[in-house]
Amino acid sequence: MPDDHTEPETTTTTAEAPSESPEIIITRLFDAPPKLVFEAFTDADVLGEWWGPNGFTTTTKSFDFRPGGTWDFIMHGADGTDYPNYIRFREIVESERIVFDHGSSPDEDLFKSTITFEARGERTLLTIRQVYPTIEARDQAVEEYGAVEGGKQTLARLAQYLENGERA
Amino acid sequence: MADVFTVLADPTRRQMLDFLRDGERAVNELVDEVDIEQSGVSRHLRIMREAGLVSVHRDAQRRLYSVEPEPLRELDVWLEDYRQLWEESFEKLDAHLERRKQEE
């Protein structure tokens, strides 16, 4: 991981969880200008194409992309588990920035996200900064989404590999 | 035993670990640093020792505490899973962007 998370040289996703602040910072370089990358966040059908890890699908109940508008959707996990999601957009600056609160329902904000789109020549540096109410909440979120879901997938892949390996 | 996440969720314990990163320290030095009573510091040290985050050894009359990095690797593994989830989304976004660029 580069020392300066804002300047990755390759299209590798970085994720940092600073020990002193309740944030997660995700960065990724995309081989397209900011306008195109930004547009991929502005349409529920397009978001449905890519949002979520492998094996996940998204059902959008409502989508209103403007400050104060909301995106109400369900993520369906590979194992059939449903994860309700509720996003309230706070600030939208075209091709530059999207700020929103993210939770599982209108009554539950889990964290605030700021997504920025920065031109890097013909490419775009995408930075997602998630701010949680406490470090404990941050760590719990990553533990749940990362370790539980990611771990489940890793175990599923391992199981698949072992099954195939035995058959081969 | 508390897991490493629970142990690190406490701000005083994080402060103590940061302090120990500069080198081994005795209990009284930790008490001065974090500004809580010795009984509290000792309790935090016991929790961190049980989680394998600090170790202790005797030096003449003193008991010196130092950081054990191994459990912190667990945090890297944990963040790596989380990073991977985003990477999967981003690869699908790459494919979408390629299609859009060809349309333009």
Interface residues (C-beta under 8 A of the other chain):
Chain A: T11 T13 T14 A15 E16 A17 S19 E20 I24 I26 R28 F30 D31 A32 L36 V37 E39 A40 V46 E49 W50 W51 G52 P53 N54 L126 I128 I135 E136 D139 Q140 V142 E143 Y145 G146 A147 E149 G150 G151 T154
Chain B: F5 L8 A9 P11 R14 D18 L75 W78 L79 E80 D81 Y82 R83 Q84 L85 W86 E87 E88 S89 F90 K92 L93 D94 A95 H96 L97 E98 R100 K101 E104
